[in-house]
């Protein structure tokens, strides 16, 4: 077998493994607004904001005081 024959299946397997690592999360704000995110949001302790990217690719930054819940999507 040559490298080209093995390369494509290995690349596909690696891509699928990485895609399975992300966990969609629902961030609900105090006012009822919900964001569906690609991964768990990162809380920045320095300035008190949550930063995340929603499923459409938009970057969102919300004050931690405005966040009601952060949970994995069912």
Biopython code that builds the backbone (N, CA, C, O; Angstrom):
import numpy as np
from Bio.PDB.StructureBuilder import StructureBuilder

atoms = [
    (1, "UNK", "N", (0.845, -1.182, 0.000)),
    (1, "UNK", "CA", (0.000, 0.000, 0.000)),
    (1, "UNK", "C", (0.883, 1.236, 0.000)),
    (1, "UNK", "O", (1.951, 1.261, 0.611)),
    (2, "UNK", "N", (0.418, 2.242, -0.688)),
    (2, "UNK", "CA", (1.208, 3.462, -0.695)),
    (2, "UNK", "C", (0.586, 4.517, 0.218)),
    (2, "UNK", "O", (-0.500, 4.318, 0.762)),
    (3, "UNK", "N", (1.268, 5.613, 0.375)),
    (3, "UNK", "CA", (0.857, 6.676, 1.290)),
    (3, "UNK", "C", (-0.485, 7.276, 0.886)),
    (3, "UNK", "O", (-1.304, 7.569, 1.757)),
    (4, "UNK", "N", (-0.733, 7.466, -0.396)),
    (4, "UNK", "CA", (-1.983, 8.072, -0.858)),
    (4, "UNK", "C", (-3.177, 7.189, -0.510)),
    (4, "UNK", "O", (-4.248, 7.695, -0.175)),
    (5, "UNK", "N", (-3.002, 5.896, -0.587)),
    (5, "UNK", "CA", (-4.097, 4.982, -0.280)),
    (5, "UNK", "C", (-4.449, 5.025, 1.204)),
    (5, "UNK", "O", (-5.623, 4.934, 1.563)),
    (6, "UNK", "N", (-3.466, 5.160, 2.051)),
    (6, "UNK", "CA", (-3.698, 5.222, 3.494)),
    (6, "UNK", "C", (-4.028, 6.624, 3.977)),
    (6, "UNK", "O", (-4.723, 6.778, 4.981)),
    (7, "UNK", "N", (-3.550, 7.637, 3.294)),
    (7, "UNK", "CA", (-3.689, 9.023, 3.748)),
    (7, "UNK", "C", (-5.119, 9.494, 3.857)),
    (7, "UNK", "O", (-5.493, 10.088, 4.868)),
    (8, "UNK", "N", (-5.923, 9.247, 2.853)),
    (8, "UNK", "CA", (-7.307, 9.738, 2.864)),
    (8, "UNK", "C", (-8.127, 9.092, 3.973)),
    (8, "UNK", "O", (-8.790, 9.817, 4.714)),
    (9, "UNK", "N", (-8.121, 7.773, 4.131)),
    (9, "UNK", "CA", (-8.902, 7.195, 5.237)),
    (9, "UNK", "C", (-8.421, 7.669, 6.618)),
    (9, "UNK", "O", (-9.231, 7.877, 7.521)),
    (10, "UNK", "N", (-7.126, 7.835, 6.772)),
    (10, "UNK", "CA", (-6.619, 8.330, 8.053)),
    (10, "UNK", "C", (-7.045, 9.767, 8.308)),
    (10, "UNK", "O", (-7.382, 10.118, 9.439)),
    (11, "UNK", "N", (-7.037, 10.597, 7.285)),
    (11, "UNK", "CA", (-7.466, 11.989, 7.426)),
    (11, "UNK", "C", (-8.951, 12.059, 7.780)),
    (11, "UNK", "O", (-9.351, 12.854, 8.630)),
    (12, "UNK", "N", (-9.759, 11.238, 7.137)),
    (12, "UNK", "CA", (-11.198, 11.212, 7.430)),
    (12, "UNK", "C", (-11.435, 10.744, 8.868)),
    (12, "UNK", "O", (-12.260, 11.322, 9.576)),
    (13, "UNK", "N", (-10.730, 9.719, 9.298)),
    (13, "UNK", "CA", (-10.879, 9.217, 10.658)),
    (13, "UNK", "C", (-10.477, 10.276, 11.688)),
    (13, "UNK", "O", (-11.147, 10.432, 12.709)),
    (14, "UNK", "N", (-9.399, 10.995, 11.429)),
    (14, "UNK", "CA", (-8.956, 12.053, 12.340)),
    (14, "UNK", "C", (-9.975, 13.178, 12.409)),
    (14, "UNK", "O", (-10.250, 13.703, 13.488)),
    (15, "UNK", "N", (-10.536, 13.549, 11.270)),
    (15, "UNK", "CA", (-11.547, 14.613, 11.242)),
    (15, "UNK", "C", (-12.775, 14.211, 12.042)),
    (15, "UNK", "O", (-13.292, 15.010, 12.823)),
    (16, "UNK", "N", (-13.246, 12.989, 11.861)),
    (16, "UNK", "CA", (-14.424, 12.522, 12.588)),
    (16, "UNK", "C", (-14.159, 12.432, 14.085)),
    (16, "UNK", "O", (-15.049, 12.715, 14.887)),
    (17, "UNK", "N", (-12.967, 12.047, 14.464)),
    (17, "UNK", "CA", (-12.620, 11.973, 15.885)),
    (17, "UNK", "C", (-12.624, 13.362, 16.513)),
    (17, "UNK", "O", (-13.121, 13.541, 17.625)),
    (18, "UNK", "N", (-12.077, 14.336, 15.809)),
    (18, "UNK", "CA", (-12.059, 15.701, 16.334)),
    (18, "UNK", "C", (-13.443, 16.312, 16.365)),
    (18, "UNK", "O", (-13.764, 17.057, 17.291)),
    (19, "UNK", "N", (-14.267, 16.016, 15.380)),
    (19, "UNK", "CA", (-15.626, 16.551, 15.343)),
    (19, "UNK", "C", (-16.441, 16.015, 16.511)),
    (19, "UNK", "O", (-17.321, 16.711, 17.019)),
    (20, "UNK", "N", (-16.168, 14.809, 16.937)),
    (20, "UNK", "CA", (-16.890, 14.219, 18.046)),
    (20, "UNK", "C", (-16.499, 14.790, 19.393)),
    (20, "UNK", "O", (-17.201, 14.556, 20.377)),
    (21, "UNK", "N", (-15.415, 15.524, 19.474)),
    (21, "UNK", "CA", (-14.943, 16.068, 20.740)),
    (21, "UNK", "C", (-15.726, 17.297, 21.183)),
    (21, "UNK", "O", (-15.786, 17.586, 22.378)),
    (22, "UNK", "N", (-16.320, 18.019, 20.259)),
    (22, "UNK", "CA", (-17.024, 19.222, 20.641)),
    (22, "UNK", "C", (-18.393, 18.868, 21.209)),
    (22, "UNK", "O", (-19.051, 17.940, 20.739)),
    (23, "UNK", "N", (-18.811, 19.612, 22.217)),
    (23, "UNK", "CA", (-20.090, 19.397, 22.866)),
    (23, "UNK", "C", (-20.911, 20.661, 22.749)),
    (23, "UNK", "O", (-20.536, 21.703, 23.286)),
    (24, "UNK", "N", (-22.041, 20.575, 22.044)),
    (24, "UNK", "CA", (-22.891, 21.750, 21.932)),
    (24, "UNK", "C", (-23.482, 22.082, 23.295)),
    (24, "UNK", "O", (-23.876, 21.199, 24.057)),
    (25, "UNK", "N", (-23.531, 23.369, 23.576)),
    (25, "UNK", "CA", (-23.968, 23.862, 24.872)),
    (25, "UNK", "C", (-25.019, 24.934, 24.678)),
    (25, "UNK", "O", (-24.962, 25.699, 23.715)),
    (26, "UNK", "N", (-25.990, 24.995, 25.597)),
    (26, "UNK", "CA", (-27.012, 26.038, 25.577)),
    (26, "UNK", "C", (-26.698, 27.018, 26.701)),
    (26, "UNK", "O", (-26.613, 26.639, 27.869)),
    (27, "UNK", "N", (-26.526, 28.287, 26.328)),
    (27, "UNK", "CA", (-26.301, 29.354, 27.303)),
    (27, "UNK", "C", (-27.590, 30.165, 27.382)),
    (27, "UNK", "O", (-28.016, 30.756, 26.390)),
    (28, "UNK", "N", (-28.211, 30.195, 28.561)),
    (28, "UNK", "CA", (-29.454, 30.933, 28.751)),
    (28, "UNK", "C", (-29.172, 32.165, 29.594)),
    (28, "UNK", "O", (-28.565, 32.078, 30.662)),
    (29, "UNK", "N", (-29.620, 33.311, 29.102)),
    (29, "UNK", "CA", (-29.424, 34.567, 29.828)),
    (29, "UNK", "C", (-30.599, 34.823, 30.765)),
    (29, "UNK", "O", (-31.637, 34.170, 30.660)),
    (30, "UNK", "N", (-30.432, 35.770, 31.675)),
    (30, "UNK", "CA", (-31.477, 36.131, 32.637)),
    (30, "UNK", "C", (-32.756, 36.600, 31.936)),
    (30, "UNK", "O", (-33.852, 36.398, 32.459)),
    (31, "UNK", "N", (-32.629, 37.223, 30.760)),
    (31, "UNK", "CA", (-33.797, 37.734, 30.047)),
    (31, "UNK", "C", (-34.464, 36.676, 29.166)),
    (31, "UNK", "O", (-35.422, 36.984, 28.456)),
    (32, "UNK", "N", (-33.969, 35.422, 29.201)),
    (32, "UNK", "CA", (-34.572, 34.333, 28.451)),
    (32, "UNK", "C", (-33.924, 34.046, 27.108)),
    (32, "UNK", "O", (-34.252, 33.044, 26.473)),
    (33, "UNK", "N", (-33.012, 34.897, 26.661)),
    (33, "UNK", "CA", (-32.314, 34.677, 25.404)),
    (33, "UNK", "C", (-31.446, 33.428, 25.529)),
    (33, "UNK", "O", (-30.765, 33.234, 26.536)),
    (34, "UNK", "N", (-31.476, 32.581, 24.494)),
    (34, "UNK", "CA", (-30.666, 31.372, 24.505)),
    (34, "UNK", "C", (-29.710, 31.377, 23.323)),
    (34, "UNK", "O", (-30.070, 31.779, 22.217)),
    (35, "UNK", "N", (-28.498, 30.929, 23.572)),
    (35, "UNK", "CA", (-27.483, 30.771, 22.539)),
    (35, "UNK", "C", (-27.087, 29.307, 22.488)),
    (35, "UNK", "O", (-26.852, 28.690, 23.527)),
    (36, "UNK", "N", (-27.010, 28.743, 21.287)),
    (36, "UNK", "CA", (-26.496, 27.398, 21.095)),
    (36, "UNK", "C", (-25.059, 27.553, 20.638)),
    (36, "UNK", "O", (-24.792, 28.165, 19.604)),
    (37, "UNK", "N", (-24.127, 26.994, 21.413)),
    (37, "UNK", "CA", (-22.709, 27.166, 21.131)),
    (37, "UNK", "C", (-22.097, 25.872, 20.622)),
    (37, "UNK", "O", (-22.653, 24.789, 20.808)),
    (38, "UNK", "N", (-20.950, 26.000, 19.980)),
    (38, "UNK", "CA", (-20.232, 24.837, 19.464)),
    (38, "UNK", "C", (-19.537, 24.082, 20.588)),
    (38, "UNK", "O", (-19.499, 22.852, 20.570)),
    (39, "UNK", "N", (-18.990, 24.792, 21.557)),
    (39, "UNK", "CA", (-18.248, 24.202, 22.672)),
    (39, "UNK", "C", (-18.651, 24.891, 23.965)),
    (39, "UNK", "O", (-19.408, 25.862, 23.956)),
    (40, "UNK", "N", (-18.143, 24.387, 25.061)),
    (40, "UNK", "CA", (-18.402, 24.989, 26.363)),
    (40, "UNK", "C", (-17.801, 26.396, 26.390)),
    (40, "UNK", "O", (-16.639, 26.573, 26.026)),
    (41, "UNK", "N", (-18.580, 27.403, 26.818)),
    (41, "UNK", "CA", (-18.054, 28.776, 26.861)),
    (41, "UNK", "C", (-16.913, 28.916, 27.857)),
    (41, "UNK", "O", (-16.838, 28.191, 28.848)),
    (42, "UNK", "N", (-16.040, 29.850, 27.576)),
    (42, "UNK", "CA", (-14.921, 30.135, 28.465)),
    (42, "UNK", "C", (-15.252, 31.371, 29.285)),
    (42, "UNK", "O", (-15.591, 32.419, 28.737)),
    (43, "UNK", "N", (-15.153, 31.240, 30.593)),
    (43, "UNK", "CA", (-15.394, 32.383, 31.469)),
    (43, "UNK", "C", (-14.077, 33.095, 31.710)),
    (43, "UNK", "O", (-13.085, 32.478, 32.098)),
    (44, "UNK", "N", (-14.076, 34.382, 31.480)),
    (44, "UNK", "CA", (-12.878, 35.181, 31.719)),
    (44, "UNK", "C", (-12.999, 35.794, 33.105)),
    (44, "UNK", "O", (-13.809, 36.697, 33.312)),
    (45, "UNK", "N", (-12.216, 35.322, 34.043)),
    (45, "UNK", "CA", (-12.339, 35.774, 35.423)),
    (45, "UNK", "C", (-11.834, 37.197, 35.626)),
    (45, "UNK", "O", (-12.243, 37.868, 36.574)),
    (46, "UNK", "N", (-10.949, 37.665, 34.749)),
    (46, "UNK", "CA", (-10.406, 39.013, 34.912)),
    (46, "UNK", "C", (-11.494, 40.082, 34.818)),
    (46, "UNK", "O", (-11.600, 40.944, 35.691)),
    (47, "UNK", "N", (-12.303, 40.022, 33.757)),
    (47, "UNK", "CA", (-13.307, 41.059, 33.562)),
    (47, "UNK", "C", (-14.738, 40.558, 33.734)),
    (47, "UNK", "O", (-15.675, 41.339, 33.569)),
    (48, "UNK", "N", (-14.937, 39.274, 34.064)),
    (48, "UNK", "CA", (-16.265, 38.762, 34.378)),
    (48, "UNK", "C", (-17.175, 38.566, 33.184)),
    (48, "UNK", "O", (-18.380, 38.790, 33.298)),
    (49, "UNK", "N", (-16.645, 38.154, 32.042)),
    (49, "UNK", "CA", (-17.448, 37.921, 30.850)),
    (49, "UNK", "C", (-17.333, 36.470, 30.405)),
    (49, "UNK", "O", (-16.298, 35.833, 30.599)),
    (50, "UNK", "N", (-18.393, 35.957, 29.811)),
    (50, "UNK", "CA", (-18.353, 34.686, 29.093)),
    (50, "UNK", "C", (-18.093, 34.998, 27.636)),
    (50, "UNK", "O", (-18.688, 35.919, 27.076)),
    (51, "UNK", "N", (-17.211, 34.240, 27.024)),
    (51, "UNK", "CA", (-16.922, 34.403, 25.600)),
    (51, "UNK", "C", (-17.130, 33.070, 24.914)),
    (51, "UNK", "O", (-16.620, 32.044, 25.363)),
    (52, "UNK", "N", (-17.892, 33.087, 23.810)),
    (52, "UNK", "CA", (-18.137, 31.858, 23.071)),
    (52, "UNK", "C", (-18.514, 32.182, 21.642)),
    (52, "UNK", "O", (-18.772, 33.334, 21.291)),
    (53, "UNK", "N", (-18.540, 31.137, 20.821)),
    (53, "UNK", "CA", (-18.931, 31.261, 19.422)),
    (53, "UNK", "C", (-20.215, 30.459, 19.248)),
    (53, "UNK", "O", (-20.264, 29.274, 19.577)),
    (54, "UNK", "N", (-21.269, 31.120, 18.723)),
    (54, "UNK", "CA", (-22.510, 30.388, 18.525)),
    (54, "UNK", "C", (-22.422, 29.519, 17.275)),
    (54, "UNK", "O", (-21.419, 29.562, 16.563)),
    (55, "UNK", "N", (-23.455, 28.735, 17.001)),
    (55, "UNK", "CA", (-23.364, 27.772, 15.907)),
    (55, "UNK", "C", (-23.310, 28.429, 14.533)),
    (55, "UNK", "O", (-22.930, 27.785, 13.555)),
    (56, "UNK", "N", (-23.686, 29.703, 14.447)),
    (56, "UNK", "CA", (-23.588, 30.398, 13.164)),
    (56, "UNK", "C", (-22.190, 30.979, 12.938)),
    (56, "UNK", "O", (-21.892, 31.491, 11.859)),
    (57, "UNK", "N", (-21.333, 30.894, 13.967)),
    (57, "UNK", "CA", (-19.968, 31.392, 13.842)),
    (57, "UNK", "C", (-19.753, 32.773, 14.421)),
    (57, "UNK", "O", (-18.635, 33.288, 14.391)),
    (58, "UNK", "N", (-20.814, 33.388, 14.954)),
    (58, "UNK", "CA", (-20.692, 34.726, 15.537)),
    (58, "UNK", "C", (-20.058, 34.635, 16.924)),
    (58, "UNK", "O", (-20.415, 33.769, 17.722)),
    (59, "UNK", "N", (-19.118, 35.534, 17.200)),
    (59, "UNK", "CA", (-18.498, 35.570, 18.520)),
    (59, "UNK", "C", (-19.379, 36.402, 19.440)),
    (59, "UNK", "O", (-19.801, 37.506, 19.094)),
    (60, "UNK", "N", (-19.649, 35.846, 20.627)),
    (60, "UNK", "CA", (-20.543, 36.495, 21.591)),
    (60, "UNK", "C", (-19.790, 36.689, 22.885)),
    (60, "UNK", "O", (-19.040, 35.815, 23.321)),
    (61, "UNK", "N", (-19.994, 37.841, 23.495)),
    (61, "UNK", "CA", (-19.370, 38.168, 24.782)),
    (61, "UNK", "C", (-20.471, 38.708, 25.692)),
    (61, "UNK", "O", (-21.101, 39.719, 25.384)),
    (62, "UNK", "N", (-20.697, 38.020, 26.820)),
    (62, "UNK", "CA", (-21.800, 38.351, 27.715)),
    (62, "UNK", "C", (-21.277, 38.455, 29.139)),
    (62, "UNK", "O", (-20.429, 37.663, 29.550)),
    (63, "UNK", "N", (-21.782, 39.438, 29.902)),
    (63, "UNK", "CA", (-21.408, 39.557, 31.309)),
    (63, "UNK", "C", (-21.854, 38.310, 32.062)),
    (63, "UNK", "O", (-22.946, 37.790, 31.831)),
    (64, "UNK", "N", (-21.015, 37.847, 32.945)),
    (64, "UNK", "CA", (-21.330, 36.644, 33.721)),
    (64, "UNK", "C", (-22.589, 36.837, 34.572)),
    (64, "UNK", "O", (-23.311, 35.874, 34.830)),
    (65, "UNK", "N", (-22.856, 38.063, 35.005)),
    (65, "UNK", "CA", (-24.053, 38.344, 35.804)),
    (65, "UNK", "C", (-25.340, 38.126, 35.012)),
    (65, "UNK", "O", (-26.390, 37.859, 35.598)),
    (66, "UNK", "N", (-25.267, 38.238, 33.685)),
    (66, "UNK", "CA", (-26.442, 38.087, 32.835)),
    (66, "UNK", "C", (-26.739, 36.635, 32.480)),
    (66, "UNK", "O", (-27.802, 36.341, 31.933)),
    (67, "UNK", "N", (-25.808, 35.714, 32.784)),
    (67, "UNK", "CA", (-25.983, 34.309, 32.429)),
    (67, "UNK", "C", (-26.748, 33.594, 33.531)),
    (67, "UNK", "O", (-26.361, 33.619, 34.699)),
    (68, "UNK", "N", (-27.863, 32.944, 33.127)),
    (68, "UNK", "CA", (-28.674, 32.191, 34.098)),
    (68, "UNK", "C", (-28.171, 30.754, 34.197)),
    (68, "UNK", "O", (-27.921, 30.257, 35.295)),
    (69, "UNK", "N", (-28.020, 30.080, 33.042)),
    (69, "UNK", "CA", (-27.562, 28.688, 33.042)),
    (69, "UNK", "C", (-26.652, 28.413, 31.848)),
    (69, "UNK", "O", (-26.741, 29.062, 30.806)),
    (70, "UNK", "N", (-25.783, 27.439, 32.034)),
    (70, "UNK", "CA", (-24.937, 26.905, 30.968)),
    (70, "UNK", "C", (-25.042, 25.397, 31.082)),
    (70, "UNK", "O", (-24.615, 24.817, 32.080)),
    (71, "UNK", "N", (-25.616, 24.746, 30.050)),
    (71, "UNK", "CA", (-25.806, 23.296, 30.123)),
    (71, "UNK", "C", (-25.548, 22.660, 28.780)),
    (71, "UNK", "O", (-25.674, 23.304, 27.738)),
    (72, "UNK", "N", (-25.184, 21.381, 28.808)),
    (72, "UNK", "CA", (-25.000, 20.631, 27.561)),
    (72, "UNK", "C", (-26.353, 20.423, 26.913)),
    (72, "UNK", "O", (-27.361, 20.212, 27.587)),
    (73, "UNK", "N", (-26.353, 20.487, 25.574)),
    (73, "UNK", "CA", (-27.603, 20.276, 24.863)),
    (73, "UNK", "C", (-27.973, 18.794, 24.927)),
    (73, "UNK", "O", (-27.115, 17.920, 24.803)),
    (74, "UNK", "N", (-29.243, 18.535, 25.120)),
    (74, "UNK", "CA", (-29.726, 17.150, 25.186)),
    (74, "UNK", "C", (-29.816, 16.516, 23.828)),
    (74, "UNK", "O", (-30.205, 15.354, 23.713)),
]
sb = StructureBuilder()
sb.init_structure("model")
sb.init_model(0)
sb.init_chain("A")
sb.init_seg("    ")
for serial, (resi, resn, name, xyz) in enumerate(atoms, 1):
    if name == "N":
        sb.init_residue(resn, " ", resi, " ")
    sb.init_atom(name, np.array(xyz, "f"), 0.0, 1.0, " ", f" {name:<3s}", serial, name[0])
structure = sb.get_structure()
